[in-house]
Amino acid sequence: MNADSRPTTPADVQATIAQLWVYPVKSCAGIALTEAELTDTGLLYDRAWMVVDAEGEFVTQRELPRMALIQPAFRMGQLVLRAPGMLALHLALDAAEGPLKVRVWDDEVMACDMGDIAAQWFSDFLGPDAPAHLKRLRLARFDPEVRRVSSPKWTGGREATTQFADGFSLLVTSTASLAGLNERLVAAGHGPVGMERFRPNIVLDGVEAHDEDRVGAMHIATEAGARIEPVKPCGRCPIPNIDPATAASSPEVSDALQAYRQDPRLNGAITFGMNAIVLEGDGQMLRLGQAVSADWQFD
């Protein structure tokens, strides 16, 4: 038997890509895509822009739930942002103005300011209901010359980079994981929720609930092959409690997760989905329906 005809052992887990999402402006609404370019920092244009306060500190739905109502779209080489009661804001995808020092969690990095028009747009929409220190906002663009490195504690010492995501280049979950949560919500008398509350990049189909928690590197059947690796459970703040259609918050999602998703790897924090890093495949196109395979990895 020659090498090419040697039988191969099937992977433990076989899945397909069911959804692809990018969130161009951190903590604003996402865009569901049929295909997305994979880069070393995640999906192209994912968390490439970020709202900051006057001190350059990042701002999210945790402080300003109405960010959920800001809807992005890509049109003719532009990022177009729409929000209730506002004229659309058009930003060229390659536009940036002067330098701006910003902070996202513990990382302070140099970014690019997007100018006074963008700053006024975000301040006008978000400022009226904001605390005093968040009345005046600016929009920053990630500087591609900057390397923001994910925590080596979770990457096994490998250097993995991201833009303005919380800490890692990708978030992976599955349709079965959401279905399991919705069964619990409905049983408790609540309505089901959509995947957009959990802000994933890649949603898998064909696996059991939370299989993404228990696998090693995932091989994605792109043209030249791509590999990503789940490295850290995604600890959940109150953002999944925010209804993306209304920006209203209620506690039932966190309450339901608390009953079955306390994760000892994060000292009992509730988790949903896995943060992942890119191992191979910079420039490859991910598409709905592509095959994904992985083997079990238990600690």
Order of alpha helices (4+ residues) and beta strands (2+ residues): beta-beta-beta-beta-beta-beta-beta-beta-beta-beta-alpha-beta-beta-alpha-beta-beta-alpha-beta-beta-beta-alpha-beta-beta-beta-beta
